[in-house]
Amino acid sequence: MKKSILLPRILALSITFFLMAIPFFFANAQFQQTQGGGFQQTDSIPLRNPLTGVNSLGELAIKILDAVVEVGAYVAVIFIIYSGFLFVKAQGNPTEIETAKKTFFYTIIGVMILLGASAIAKAVGNTIRAITV
């Protein structure tokens, strides 16, 4: 019992410490000592945008949403196939057929939510673009 409580705490602490250490890996402090003492910052390295075609937070959100929809489409296909296997495996058993129906129903609901979120986000984005132009 104690082991099952301890494992999530250790995992949470490990993730927290890792996330807190990330800025130190990417720190770009370049200081040098000058003639009169003290420190002076040298020429800094310019920060380049690693994402091509993304210049605003809205564009980043659309790119992330497109990636989620793409992955969600594959997951939806897998779950539709899985619900088909559940129908075949049920072999007339009413409780297993109900489980297969629920799986198929919730998969279709998930697909609708996924596509609806994408459509709403694109409609809002187009509306905002039309207003600002």
Sequence and secondary structure as in RCSB ss.txt:
>XXXX:A:sequence
MKKSILLPRILALSITFFLMAIPFFFANAQFQQTQGGGFQQTDSIPLRNPLTGVNSLGELAIKILDAVVEVGAYV
AVIFIIYSGFLFVKAQGNPTEIETAKKTFFYTIIGVMILLGASAIAKAVGNTIRAITV
>XXXX:A:secstr
 HHHHHHHHHHHHHHHHHHHHHHHHS    EEE TTSSEEE        SSTT  SHHHHHHHHHHHHHHHHHHH
HHHHHHHHHHHHHHHTT HHHHHHHHHHHHHHHHHHHHHHHHHHHHHHHHHHHHHHH 
